[in-house]
Amino acid sequence: LLNSLSKEDIIQRGQRIQQLVLNNETYQQSKNIAVFISLANEVPTDIIIRDLLQPNTQRKCFIPVIVNNVNNSIIKMVRVENLEDLETFTKNKFGIFEPLDINNREDAIKSKSLDLIIVPGLCFDLFGGRCGRGKGYYD
């Protein structure tokens, strides 16, 4: 199905989906929102992230970061302060954009402060589970 769509169709549909999120009542009422930065072929999240990072907003934007420990990996939801902060992110070994310095950032998992999590994907199972890319970090 995805291969049958033109690049323009995919862009337009991605923008439409993001606009539906921006107009959603739950999104509008949420103050602490985690957004996964989309990968190739996933519904984009760039418009949503930019909306959350507008100056003088009352919302906080968090993105997931994988932290590898000796015995396991954990996920943190770290705060992105503004668009300039976002532009300093670099790709990790999985091609996912992350901040270099995560130690001095607010972690929404630690503070248990998330109101909403937005997860892009290519497909979901019948129970709403995300069909991921095999590592299970984000699923």
N, C-alpha and C positions, 0 to 999 in steps of 0.2 A: 504494500500500500504506500509506504513512504517513498519508494522509488518511482511511483506513478505521479508524484507531485513535483511541480517545477520549483526551482529555488525561490521564485517570487511568491508562489502559493505557501510554501513553508514559512517564509518571513511574515507574510500577512496573517497566517493562522497563529503563529507565535505571538505576534503583536496583539491579536484579538484575545487570545487566552490571557495574556498579561493584563489587558484592559479589563477583562471580566474579574480578575483577582483584585485589581485596584478599586473596582466598583462594589466589591463584595462587602456586605455589612460587617462580617467577622473581621476582615482585614482592616476596615476603617476604624473599628473599635479597639483593635489590638495596639498595645504600646511597645511590646518587646517581641520582635519578629525575627525568626531565624530563616534565612534563605540560602538554599544550596546554589552555588554558582554552577550554572548549566554547562554541560559538556556538549561536544558535537552531536548533532541529531536529537538532542533533547529539547523540550520546550524551553525557550530562552527565559532567563530571569533578570536580564539586565535592566529592563524598564522598571521592574519592581524594586530592585536594589537602588537604582538612581532615585526613585520616588522616596524611599526610606532615608536617603542621605541628603535630602534637600535641606538647605540652611533653615534654622529656626523650627524644625519639626519637633514634635513632642514624642516621636517614636525612636526606638533604638533598633539598629540592624545588627544581627549576629550571623556569622557564617561558620560552617563546620571546619574543624582542623583535626587531622589525625595525629596523635602523639604516640610515638613508639617508645614503649618501656622495655625493660629487659625481658620480661615474660609475656607481655601482651601489648596490644594497642588499645588506646582509649580515644574517644572523641570529645572534643571541647567545642563549645559554641562561643566564639570570641567576637567581641564587638568591633565593628567597623565604624570609625568616627565620622568620616566624611569622604567625599569623592577623591580628594587628594590622597588620603590614606589608602583607598581602594586601588589607586593607580600604582602603588608601590608593591603590590602583591606579585609573587613570582610562582611559576608552575612547580609543583612537587613532582615526585617520580611517577605519579599516575596521571600527570597532565592537568591537575586541578590547581587553580590559583589559590594561594594561601599567603598570609602575612609572614614575613621573616621572623618578627619578634612577637611571640604570643604570650610571653611571661607577664607582661605589664598590662594585659588587656582584661577587661571584664569578661567573665565566663558565665553565661546564662544558665548552664547546667549546674554549676556550683551554687549559684544564687537561687536556682529554681524559679526563675522569673519569666520564662517564655510564655507568651500568650498564643502564639501561632508558629507553625513550622511549614515552610513552603518547599516542597520537594519536586523537582522536575524529573521526568523520566521518559523512556521510550515506550514502555508498556507496564501494565499493572495486572495482577491476577484478579480473579473474581472476588477476592476478599479485600481488595485495595492494597495488597502488598506490592511493593515496587520490585520489578524484575531488573536487577542491577547488572553489574559488570563482572561479578565473580568473587570479589574479595569480601563482600558483606559488611564493609565499614559503614556504608551509608544506608543500608537496607534494614 
